[in-house]
Amino acid sequence: MTRKLALLGSTLCLVLSAGGACADDLPVRKAGLWEMKLVTTGPPMPEMTMQHCTDETVDKEMNNNVSPMAKQICSKQDIKKTATGYVSDSECSVAGVSTTSHAEITGDFNSAYTVKTSSHAKGGVAGAAGRDSTMTLQAKWLGACKPEQKPGDIVMPGGFKMNVRDMDKLKALLPK
């Protein structure tokens, strides 16, 4: 159960950092309810669809909270604007696993965008030889948040609910 929560926490950080404005260069997403579908290859992980209620304040807060966390674990984090969107390259290390990632972000932050990431991990459970994986995040704007939702709410598979403003709880899910 702890391992599953750690994986969920790591994935959520990755999704939020890719989906939210993780760098000052990325635009803020349109306020409302976003559906985010995550498909991975490499380590076995099921397809995951979640919903995130957001507004400009939440996306900016995510930037302020996720960026310092990323600075602690990443020795490199470059984001550049391209003709079709953005490109990001990073080198990070968590729990003895070093990961090099390349992401391409296309679309817009008002109706739909896609983040395609390829990564190579080595060390820890990845082993000395390492492993490669890819992740595709497809996000689409659904409209206004549901009446019972407040900005920052995320509904994960299985109904697991949390608010991204509770970043301390999220940090506790990450492996040491």
PyMOL commands that set and color helices and strands:
alter all, ss='L'
color gray80, all
select helices_A, chain A and resi 2-19+56-73+124-126+157-159+167-173
alter helices_A, ss='H'
color red, helices_A
select strands_A, chain A and resi 32-41+48-54+74-81+85-94+97-107+112-123+127-143+153-155+161-163
alter strands_A, ss='S'
color yellow, strands_A
deselect
rebuild
show_as cartoon
